[in-house]
């Protein structure tokens, strides 16, 4: 003896629509567990048990699915953790390479600075050497020109002195001539 959908709905305290949904969701339920009596559909005892335990059965069906999903999630988590470990290692390697590059760059900058300082010192020495040579050359030129100037001045002084001496000599001559003349006049006048 079976039960109608209305009887089952009252017994399980579910609506007729919910009972019909459950019937439709179970594969082959209508062909295996229902039959027609006059104008209504009746469900056999095995079908009634299936519909009464529908929630439990769904939970049990979901349980393996959940377990499979959990296993799948665990596998995905494991794969993702491995990928994160690989990425962490790659990041560490890149960080190490970046640190090495920065150290090399700092060393290169320091070496460049030292070379510039060395070039500056060498340039200063060359300029000093060049200016010293120029100074020596100028000093030699000055010495030569000073000695030339000295000779020239000496020659001028000698000429002036010679002229003065000659002039003095001429004056002395004139003075002595005038004295002689005066003496002669003086002598002549006195005579």
C-alpha positions in Angstrom: 0.0 0.0 0.0 1.4 3.4 -1.0 0.7 6.9 0.0 -0.4 9.9 -2.1 1.6 13.1 -2.4 -1.0 14.9 -0.1 -0.7 12.2 2.6 3.1 12.3 2.4 3.1 16.1 2.6 1.0 16.0 5.8 3.1 13.3 7.3 6.5 14.9 6.5 5.2 18.4 7.1 6.3 19.6 3.7 4.5 21.3 0.9 3.3 19.4 -2.2 5.7 21.4 -4.3 8.7 20.3 -2.1 7.6 16.6 -2.4 7.3 17.0 -6.2 10.8 18.7 -6.3 12.2 15.8 -4.4 10.6 13.2 -6.7 11.9 15.0 -9.7 15.5 15.4 -8.3 15.9 11.6 -7.8 16.8 9.8 -11.0 14.3 7.2 -12.1 12.1 7.7 -9.0 8.8 8.0 -10.9 9.4 4.8 -13.0 10.5 2.8 -10.0 8.4 4.0 -7.0 5.2 5.5 -8.3 2.0 4.1 -9.8 -1.4 5.5 -10.7 -4.6 4.6 -8.8 -7.7 6.2 -10.3 -6.9 9.9 -10.8 -4.0 10.3 -8.3 -0.4 9.2 -8.0 0.7 6.9 -5.2 4.2 6.2 -4.0 5.2 2.8 -2.8 6.7 2.2 0.7 10.3 2.2 -0.5 9.7 5.5 -2.3 8.2 6.9 0.9 11.3 5.9 2.8 13.5 7.6 0.1 11.5 10.8 0.3 11.5 10.8 4.1 15.3 10.3 4.3 15.9 12.6 1.4 17.7 15.2 3.5 19.9 12.6 5.2 20.7 11.0 1.8 21.5 14.4 0.3 23.8 15.1 3.2 25.5 11.8 2.8 25.9 12.4 -0.9 27.3 15.8 -0.2 29.7 14.4 2.4 31.8 12.5 -0.1 31.6 15.5 -2.4 32.7 17.7 0.4 35.5 15.3 1.2 36.5 15.3 -2.4 36.3 19.1 -2.5 38.3 19.3 0.8 40.9 16.9 -0.7 41.0 19.0 -3.9 41.3 22.2 -1.8 44.1 20.6 0.2 45.9 19.6 -3.0 45.4 23.1 -4.4 46.7 24.6 -1.1 49.7 22.3 -1.2 50.5 23.3 -4.8 50.0 27.0 -4.0 52.3 26.7 -1.0 55.0 25.0 -3.1 54.6 27.8 -5.7 54.9 30.4 -2.9 58.1 28.7 -1.7 59.5 28.8 -5.2 58.5 32.4 -5.6 60.0 33.3 -2.2 63.3 31.6 -3.3 63.2 33.6 -6.5 62.6 36.8 -4.7 65.5 36.0 -2.3 67.8 35.3 -5.2 66.7 38.6 -6.9 67.2 40.5 -3.7 70.7 39.0 -3.4 71.5 39.9 -7.0 70.2 43.4 -6.4 72.3 43.8 -3.3 75.4 42.6 -5.2 74.6 45.0 -8.0 74.3 47.9 -5.5 77.6 46.9 -3.8 79.3 46.8 -7.2 77.8 50.2 -8.1 79.0 51.7 -4.8 82.5 50.3 -5.4 82.5 51.6 -9.0 81.4 55.1 -7.8 84.1 55.0 -5.2 86.7 53.9 -7.7 85.6 56.6 -10.1 85.8 59.2 -7.4 89.4 58.0 -6.6 90.4 58.1 -10.2 89.0 61.6 -10.6 90.8 62.7 -7.5 94.0 61.1 -8.9 93.5 62.8 -12.3 92.9 66.1 -10.5 96.1 65.7 -8.5 98.1 64.8 -11.6 96.6 67.8 -13.5 97.6 70.0 -10.6 101.2 68.6 -10.7 101.3 69.1 -14.4 100.0 72.6 -14.1 102.5 73.3 -11.3 105.3 71.7 -13.3 104.3 73.7 -16.3 104.0 76.9 -14.4 107.4 76.1 -12.7 109.0 75.6 -16.1 107.3 78.8 -17.3 108.6 80.6 -14.2 112.1 79.3 -14.8 111.9 80.3 -18.4 110.5 83.7 -17.5 113.2 84.0 -14.8 115.9 83.2 -17.4 114.3 85.7 -19.8 114.2 88.2 -16.9 117.7 87.4 -16.0 118.8 87.8 -19.5 116.8 90.9 -20.1 118.0 92.2 -16.7 121.6 91.6 -17.6 120.9 93.2 -21.0 119.2 96.1 -19.2 122.1 96.2 -16.8 124.6 96.3 -19.6 122.5 98.8 -21.5 122.1 100.9 -18.3 125.9 100.6 -17.6 126.7 101.6 -21.2 124.3 104.6 -20.8 125.9 105.4 -17.5 129.4 105.0 -19.0 128.4 107.3 -21.9 126.9 109.8 -19.5 129.8 109.5 -17.2 132.1 109.8 -20.2 130.2 112.8 -21.4 130.3 114.3 -17.9 134.0 113.6 -17.7 134.5 115.1 -21.1 132.3 118.0 -20.1 134.1 118.4 -16.9 137.4 118.2 -18.7 136.2 120.9 -21.1 135.0 123.1 -18.3 138.3 122.6 -16.5 140.1 123.5 -19.7 137.9 126.6 -20.1 138.4 127.5 -16.5 142.2 127.1 -16.8 142.1 129.0 -20.1 140.1 131.7 -18.6 142.4 131.8 -15.6 145.3 131.9 -18.0 143.6 134.7 -19.8 142.7 136.4 -16.6 146.2 136.0 -15.5 147.5 137.3 -18.7 145.1 140.2 -18.6 145.9 140.6 -15.1 149.6 140.5 -16.0 149.2 142.8 -18.9 147.2 145.3 -17.0 149.6 145.3 -14.2 152.4 146.0 -16.5 
